Amino acid sequence: MASSWWQQIGETIASEFSDLPDAEQATRVMLRLVLAALLGGLLGIEREQKGKAAGVRTHMLVAMGAALFVLVSQQSGMLSADLSRVVQGVVAGIGFLGAGTILKGHVKGHSDEEQVKGLTTAAGIWLTAAIGVAAGMGREATAVLSTLLALGVLALVPRLVRLLEKPQPLLKPDGGDRTDKP
């Protein structure tokens, strides 16, 4: 009697871990989650180097979480049409997380000027979730390409903007510009 009870417990535990029935499935899930974490981490490293609040761990967790949502849905046999609702939920949920990184405040010394900060970080978190979804759905090449393009945008666009900006004349305390001849 006691041995059948322990056998039943063992079988129950084994059945609870049956979502990865073979090495192929376990490898696929591990690859997708690890890839999502690594790609999210690359974006997080860039943000952390810029001194932003959402860094490596945040981006890794967002990418892995998004990948896991779609992975589990696929494993449960969800149809593609139904999977789109899962993706919509991820997008909406990440919107709330991204909104938390956006701050609006006054420019120091100018109480009438407002400044918005965190938009790029919020957009980066949103993109990181999309990359996680791509990795989770088995679109590894798309996830890698998206990450590389995002890193290019974050690294190259600020340099391009600085090159294209026209230098503004410096103002003297009396309001005239310093390029005026005395």
C-alpha positions, 0 to 999 in steps of 0.5 A, a space after each residue: 500500500 505504502 509503495 503504491 502511494 510513493 509510486 503514485 507521487 513519483 508518477 505525478 511528479 514525472 507527469 508535471 515535468 512532462 512538458 519537455 518530453 525529449 532532448 530535442 524539445 528541451 534543447 529548443 526551449 533552452 536555446 530560445 530562452 538563452 538567446 532571448 536573454 543574451 540579445 536582451 542583455 546586449 541591449 541592456 549593456 548599451 543602456 547601462 553604459 549610458 547610465 540609464 535606469 533599465 540596464 542589463 538585468 531588466 532587458 534580459 528579463 523582459 526578453 526572456 519573459 516575452 519569449 516564455 509567454 509565446 513558448 508556453 503558448 506554443 507548447 500548449 498547442 495554441 493556434 497561430 491566430 490565438 497566439 496573436 492575442 498572447 503577443 498583443 498582451 505582451 505588447 500592452 503589458 510592456 507598454 506599462 513597464 516602458 511608461 514607468 521609465 518616462 519622466 517629465 520634469 522642469 529644466 534646471 533653472 528654467 521653471 517654464 521649460 519642461 523636459 521629457 526623459 526616458 523615451 529611448 529607454 521605454 522604446 528599447 524595452 518595447 523592442 526588447 520584448 519584441 526581440 524576445 517574442 521573435 526568439 520565443 517563436 523560433 525566429 532566431 535570425 530575425 531576433 539577432 538581426 533586430 538586435 544588431 539593427 537596434 544596437 546600430 540605431 543606439 550607437 550611430 544615430 546620436 553621432 549622426 544627429 550631432 554631425 547634422 546639428 548646426 552650431 548655435 552662436 554663443 550668447 553674451 550676458 547682454 543678449 548679443 552673440 559672441 561672434 559680434 565684432 566689438 
